[in-house]
Amino acid sequence: MIRLAGALMLMALSISAVQAQSTPPSNALSDPSAPSDEAAIRSVSELLVKMSEHRRLLNYQGTFTHQDMIGTESFRLQHWVSEGTEYQRLYYLQGPEREALISKGLDCRMMGEQLIANRADQLATEFSRLEQFYNFRVLGADRIAGRAATVLHIVPRDAFRFGYLFSVDRETGLVLKSILLDDNQRPVEQFQYVQLEVGLSPETFSDAQGAQISHRITAEDVAKCNPAVDDKPASWHLQWLPDGFAFSGQRQIRDDVDMLMYTDGLSTFSIFLDPVGGEVAIEARAQRGATNFYLGGVRRAGQLYQLTVVGEVPASVAERVGQSVEAVTEPQPTG
């Protein structure tokens, strides 16, 4: 079930929530005609913006692998646009035959997509701010799934975030390969296309797949379209945030679970707050691939909440953030 949820998230975020490593790939090709670092970074930024914006209009299909500490799984992804609706189908190539399909209007941006779009936008327009926290280097050219790519190396300047490496398709802006290293420079998660076709007609994508569709969902089943983002959480406060991170949105999971989201423009983490029926909250730490989890408890107005921090940040950051969460204190009446 965890794998299915992770795969669905890859679909919902259109494979844009990519991770990368801070060492060059062994098969990176040297490019004697490569432009200067500044020009190359600008070029890759334009590709990332293209990935964020124009990718949504592309009709493409491909096979990719996703690898973490648990193992490796293979998927076939189809993405197409027809009559103003964007479709994505994810088909499992291992285990029981199953697939999932999601559809949404082209004008619909879910909260997660807004966060991911911010990554590309900030890479394109806010280098001066992001360079306080990351060092950007262009490594040159790569070739993934038979396609030319540009490799961007992003190294954190502190211990509060991970490093990234993007292999971005030069033609379309799609991310063809990504690897992420944790704070100890160990590879923990990898995504890579092994086959990709672009420029296909919508008629290429038929519902007749042969597999039983175990999940068929619309955008509204995942999250609201184009949600408004407040300046700060309504009921919660963080006493500590890593430098560069800021509140980026809040939504409710079911009727009583708050989800708070934070990003520095590249890395993200979320905080879930779920009211507990009894008087005991779980305290634990866990890791899955590049994602670290911290579980603890916090009270608001006498109610105990199970707190869970989930994100692509070091374990020490997830724990410190979780321990800094407190309820917003209501002003006391005067007189």
C-alpha positions as CSV (number, residue, x, y, z in Angstrom):
1,M,0.0,0.0,0.0
2,I,2.9,2.4,0.7
3,R,4.3,1.7,-2.7
4,L,0.9,2.4,-4.3
5,A,0.6,5.7,-2.4
6,G,4.0,6.7,-3.5
7,A,3.3,5.9,-7.1
8,L,0.1,7.8,-7.1
9,M,1.9,10.8,-5.7
10,L,4.4,10.5,-8.5
11,M,1.4,10.7,-10.9
12,A,-0.4,13.5,-9.1
13,L,2.7,15.7,-9.1
14,S,3.5,14.7,-12.7
15,I,6.9,13.3,-11.8
16,S,8.0,16.8,-11.1
17,A,8.9,16.2,-7.5
18,V,12.3,15.0,-8.5
19,Q,15.4,14.4,-6.3
20,A,19.1,14.3,-7.2
21,Q,22.6,13.7,-5.9
22,S,25.5,16.0,-5.3
23,T,28.1,13.9,-7.3
24,P,28.3,13.7,-11.1
25,P,26.9,10.6,-12.8
26,S,29.5,8.1,-13.9
27,N,28.1,8.2,-17.5
28,A,28.0,12.0,-17.8
29,L,29.4,13.1,-21.1
30,S,31.9,16.0,-21.3
31,D,30.8,18.9,-23.5
32,P,33.7,21.0,-24.8
33,S,31.3,23.5,-26.3
34,A,29.4,24.0,-23.0
35,P,28.6,27.6,-22.2
36,S,29.8,29.5,-19.1
37,D,28.4,28.4,-15.8
38,E,26.1,31.5,-15.6
39,A,24.7,30.9,-19.1
40,A,24.3,27.2,-18.5
41,I,22.5,27.7,-15.3
42,R,20.2,30.2,-17.0
43,S,19.6,27.7,-19.8
44,V,18.8,24.9,-17.3
45,S,16.5,27.2,-15.4
46,E,14.6,27.9,-18.6
47,L,14.3,24.1,-19.0
48,L,12.9,23.7,-15.5
49,V,10.3,26.4,-16.1
50,K,9.5,24.6,-19.3
51,M,9.1,21.4,-17.3
52,S,6.8,23.1,-14.9
53,E,4.6,25.0,-17.3
54,H,4.7,23.6,-20.9
55,R,5.1,19.9,-19.8
56,R,1.5,19.9,-18.9
57,L,0.6,20.2,-22.6
58,L,2.9,17.4,-23.8
59,N,1.6,14.0,-24.9
60,Y,4.1,11.4,-24.0
61,Q,4.6,7.9,-22.6
62,G,7.6,6.1,-21.1
63,T,8.9,3.5,-18.8
64,F,10.8,4.5,-15.6
65,T,12.3,2.9,-12.6
66,H,12.1,4.1,-9.0
67,Q,14.6,2.8,-6.5
68,D,15.0,3.4,-2.8
69,M,16.2,1.4,0.2
70,I,13.3,-0.9,0.0
71,G,13.9,-2.0,-3.5
72,T,13.2,-1.1,-7.2
73,E,10.0,-0.9,-9.0
74,S,9.2,-0.3,-12.7
75,F,6.3,1.7,-14.1
76,R,4.8,2.8,-17.4
77,L,3.6,6.4,-17.4
78,Q,1.2,7.9,-20.0
79,H,0.4,11.6,-20.1
80,W,-1.9,13.3,-22.6
81,V,-4.3,16.2,-23.0
82,S,-7.7,15.9,-24.7
83,E,-10.4,18.5,-24.9
84,G,-9.1,20.6,-22.1
85,T,-8.5,17.7,-19.7
86,E,-5.1,16.5,-18.6
87,Y,-4.8,12.7,-18.0
88,Q,-2.1,10.6,-16.5
89,R,-2.0,6.8,-16.3
90,L,0.4,4.8,-14.2
91,Y,0.8,1.1,-14.9
92,Y,2.7,-1.3,-12.6
93,L,5.1,-3.5,-14.4
94,Q,5.8,-5.7,-11.4
95,G,3.6,-7.7,-9.1
96,P,-0.2,-7.9,-9.5
97,E,-1.3,-6.3,-12.7
98,R,-2.8,-2.9,-11.8
99,E,-2.9,0.7,-12.9
100,A,-4.2,4.1,-11.7
101,L,-5.7,6.9,-13.7
102,I,-6.0,10.6,-12.7
103,S,-7.7,13.4,-14.7
104,K,-8.1,17.1,-14.1
105,G,-8.8,20.3,-16.0
106,L,-5.8,22.2,-17.5
107,D,-6.6,25.2,-15.4
108,C,-6.4,23.1,-12.2
109,R,-3.3,23.4,-10.0
110,M,-3.3,21.2,-6.9
111,M,-1.4,22.3,-3.8
112,G,1.4,19.9,-4.4
113,E,1.8,21.1,-8.0
114,Q,2.0,24.7,-6.8
115,L,4.9,23.7,-4.5
116,I,6.7,21.9,-7.3
117,A,6.1,24.8,-9.8
118,N,7.7,27.1,-7.2
119,R,10.8,25.0,-7.4
120,A,11.2,25.7,-11.1
121,D,10.0,29.3,-10.8
122,Q,12.5,30.1,-8.0
123,L,15.4,28.4,-9.9
124,A,14.5,30.7,-12.8
125,T,14.0,34.0,-11.0
126,E,15.5,33.8,-7.5
127,F,19.0,32.5,-7.8
128,S,20.4,35.3,-5.6
129,R,18.2,34.1,-2.7
130,L,18.6,30.4,-3.3
131,E,22.4,30.8,-3.6
132,Q,22.4,31.6,0.1
133,F,21.5,28.0,0.7
134,Y,22.7,26.1,-2.4
135,N,25.7,26.1,-4.7
136,F,24.7,25.6,-8.4
137,R,27.0,24.0,-10.9
138,V,26.4,22.8,-14.5
139,L,28.1,19.5,-15.1
140,G,27.5,19.4,-18.9
141,A,25.7,16.9,-21.0
142,D,24.2,13.5,-20.3
143,R,22.2,10.9,-22.3
144,I,19.3,9.2,-20.7
145,A,16.8,6.8,-22.5
146,G,18.6,7.8,-25.8
147,R,17.9,11.5,-25.3
148,A,20.2,14.5,-24.8
149,A,20.0,16.0,-21.3
150,T,21.6,18.8,-19.4
151,V,22.9,18.1,-15.9
152,L,22.6,20.6,-13.0
153,H,24.3,19.9,-9.7
154,I,22.9,21.6,-6.6
155,V,24.9,21.3,-3.4
156,P,23.5,22.5,0.0
157,R,25.6,25.0,1.9
158,D,24.4,23.8,5.3
159,A,23.2,20.7,7.1
160,F,19.4,21.6,6.8
161,R,18.8,20.2,3.3
162,F,19.8,17.6,0.7
163,G,21.7,18.0,-2.5
164,Y,20.1,17.5,-5.9
165,L,21.2,16.6,-9.4
166,F,18.8,17.0,-12.4
167,S,19.2,15.4,-15.8
168,V,16.7,17.5,-17.8
169,D,15.6,16.7,-21.4
170,R,16.9,19.4,-23.7
171,E,14.0,19.2,-26.0
172,T,11.0,19.0,-23.7
173,G,12.1,20.0,-20.2
174,L,11.1,16.6,-18.7
175,V,13.3,15.3,-15.9
176,L,14.8,12.1,-17.3
177,K,16.9,11.1,-14.3
178,S,17.3,12.2,-10.7
179,I,19.2,10.9,-7.7
180,L,19.2,12.2,-4.1
181,L,21.9,11.9,-1.5
182,D,21.2,12.3,2.2
183,D,23.1,14.5,4.5
184,N,25.8,11.9,4.7
185,Q,26.2,11.9,0.9
186,R,24.7,8.4,0.6
187,P,22.4,7.7,-2.4
188,V,18.9,7.0,-1.0
189,E,16.5,7.4,-3.9
190,Q,16.7,7.3,-7.7
191,F,14.2,7.9,-10.6
192,Q,15.2,7.3,-14.2
193,Y,13.4,6.9,-17.5
194,V,14.6,4.0,-19.6
195,Q,12.3,4.6,-22.5
196,L,10.4,7.7,-23.6
197,E,8.2,8.8,-26.5
198,V,7.0,12.3,-27.0
199,G,4.8,14.2,-29.4
200,L,2.1,11.5,-29.6
201,S,-1.5,12.1,-30.6
202,P,-4.3,11.7,-27.9
203,E,-5.7,8.8,-29.8
204,T,-2.5,6.8,-28.9
205,F,-3.8,6.5,-25.3
206,S,-6.6,4.0,-25.1
207,D,-8.5,2.8,-22.0
208,A,-8.1,-0.7,-23.2
209,Q,-5.0,-1.7,-21.2
210,G,-5.9,-5.2,-20.2
211,A,-5.2,-4.4,-16.5
212,Q,-7.9,-3.8,-13.9
213,I,-7.9,-0.1,-13.0
214,S,-7.6,-0.3,-9.2
215,H,-7.7,3.5,-8.8
216,R,-9.5,5.9,-11.1
217,I,-9.5,9.4,-9.5
218,T,-10.0,13.0,-10.5
219,A,-8.1,16.0,-9.2
220,E,-10.8,16.8,-6.6
221,D,-10.2,13.3,-5.1
222,V,-6.6,14.2,-4.3
223,A,-6.9,17.9,-3.4
224,K,-8.7,21.1,-4.2
225,C,-7.8,22.9,-7.4
226,N,-6.0,26.2,-7.2
227,P,-6.3,26.6,-3.4
228,A,-5.6,29.9,-1.8
229,V,-2.5,30.0,0.4
230,D,-2.5,31.9,3.7
231,D,0.5,33.7,5.1
232,K,0.7,31.5,8.2
233,P,-1.1,28.5,9.8
234,A,-4.3,29.4,11.5
235,S,-3.9,27.3,14.7
236,W,-0.2,26.3,14.9
237,H,3.2,27.9,15.2
238,L,6.7,26.7,14.7
239,Q,9.3,28.0,17.2
240,W,12.1,27.0,14.8
241,L,12.4,26.7,11.0
242,P,15.6,26.0,9.0
243,D,17.0,29.1,7.4
244,G,15.3,29.7,4.0
245,F,12.2,27.6,4.6
246,A,8.8,29.3,4.7
247,F,5.1,28.3,5.2
248,S,3.6,27.4,1.8
249,G,0.1,26.2,2.4
250,Q,-2.4,24.4,4.7
251,R,-5.2,21.9,4.0
252,Q,-7.4,19.6,5.9
253,I,-7.1,15.8,5.5
254,R,-10.6,14.5,6.4
255,D,-12.4,16.8,8.7
256,D,-10.0,16.9,11.6
257,V,-6.4,16.4,10.4
258,D,-4.4,19.6,9.6
259,M,-1.6,19.4,7.0
260,L,1.0,22.3,7.0
261,M,3.5,22.6,4.2
262,Y,6.9,24.3,4.1
263,T,9.5,24.7,1.4
264,D,12.7,26.6,0.6
265,G,11.9,26.5,-3.1
266,L,13.6,23.1,-3.6
267,S,13.2,20.9,-0.5
268,T,9.8,20.4,1.1
269,F,8.3,19.0,4.3
270,S,4.8,18.6,5.7
271,I,3.4,18.5,9.2
272,F,0.3,16.4,10.0
273,L,-1.7,17.0,13.2
274,D,-4.3,14.4,14.0
275,P,-6.4,14.6,17.3
276,V,-5.8,11.5,19.5
277,G,-8.8,9.8,21.2
278,G,-6.8,8.8,24.3
279,E,-3.9,10.4,26.2
280,V,-0.9,8.7,24.4
281,A,0.8,9.9,21.2
282,I,3.4,7.8,19.4
283,E,7.0,9.1,19.5
284,A,9.2,7.6,16.8
285,R,11.6,8.2,13.9
286,A,11.6,6.5,10.6
287,Q,13.0,6.8,7.1
288,R,11.8,5.6,3.6
289,G,14.2,6.4,0.8
290,A,14.9,10.1,0.9
291,T,11.9,10.8,3.1
292,N,12.4,11.2,6.9
293,F,9.6,10.9,9.5
294,Y,9.3,12.2,13.0
295,L,6.3,11.4,15.2
296,G,5.5,13.1,18.5
297,G,2.7,14.7,20.5
298,V,1.5,18.3,21.0
299,R,-1.5,19.7,22.8
300,R,-4.0,22.4,21.8
301,A,-6.8,23.6,24.1
302,G,-6.5,20.4,26.2
303,Q,-6.7,18.1,23.2
304,L,-3.7,15.8,22.4
305,Y,-2.6,15.7,18.8
306,Q,-0.5,13.1,17.0
307,L,2.2,15.1,15.2
308,T,4.0,13.7,12.1
309,V,6.7,15.5,10.2
310,V,7.3,14.1,6.7
311,G,9.8,15.4,4.2
312,E,12.9,15.3,2.1
313,V,15.1,16.8,4.8
314,P,17.7,15.3,7.2
315,A,16.3,13.3,10.1
316,S,17.7,15.9,12.6
317,V,15.7,18.6,10.9
318,A,12.5,16.7,10.9
319,E,12.9,16.0,14.6
320,R,13.8,19.6,15.5
321,V,10.9,20.9,13.5
322,G,8.4,18.5,15.1
323,Q,9.6,19.4,18.6
324,S,9.1,23.1,17.9
325,V,5.4,22.9,17.0
326,E,3.1,24.6,19.4
327,A,-0.5,25.7,19.4
328,V,-1.3,29.3,18.6
329,T,-2.1,31.0,22.0
330,E,-5.5,32.8,21.9
331,P,-5.2,36.3,23.3
332,Q,-6.5,36.5,26.9
333,P,-9.4,39.0,27.6
334,T,-8.3,42.1,29.4
335,G,-10.0,43.7,32.4
